[in-house]
Amino acid sequence: MTPTRDEAWELVTSMTKSDQLRRHMRSVEAAMRAYARRFGEDEARWAVLGLIHDWDYESGPTPEQHPTRGIQMLREKGWPEDILQDIASHADYLDVPRDTNARKALYAVDEMCGFIIACALVKPDKSLSSVEPSTVRKKMKDKAFARGVHREELVAGAEVLGIPFDEHVEFVRDALKPVAQELGLNP
């Protein structure tokens, strides 16, 4: 059985002190919920997956620790193995196949959420509505902008979903609008 959103959030807040990282997980939660609706999948399960995927990152951001250590901690708490494998799938270096829509979506939205938020934050109105696919493409070329975001994953994520890049950008941007204020943005 899928843990509840409240259970996941309690774990996130127990391990993650950074508001920025908490906002990232909230954004991935929102994007995962939207893609679950699009694919006719379980919104609650996908939302929990998006929310919990980086819960251990702050305390061990290295490939040796994240997400393996967090997965082990969740396993000890009785979390279902399928969710644990879904979490593992977002880390390229763990070689867990992205063979379900949930795994493909998690990979596709993880970096994209962060990049779209970064693009919105530099807009004068700090509005998600101001972020267009052309904005994202332009900012992708600037290697100094949002340096931690892997550009190749932005493109690969849309490809793995089988969705044109511009459509994926718009979809994720729109999925973030309902939680914009929580993210420090305007819709």
Disulfide bonds with the S-S distance in Angstrom:
none
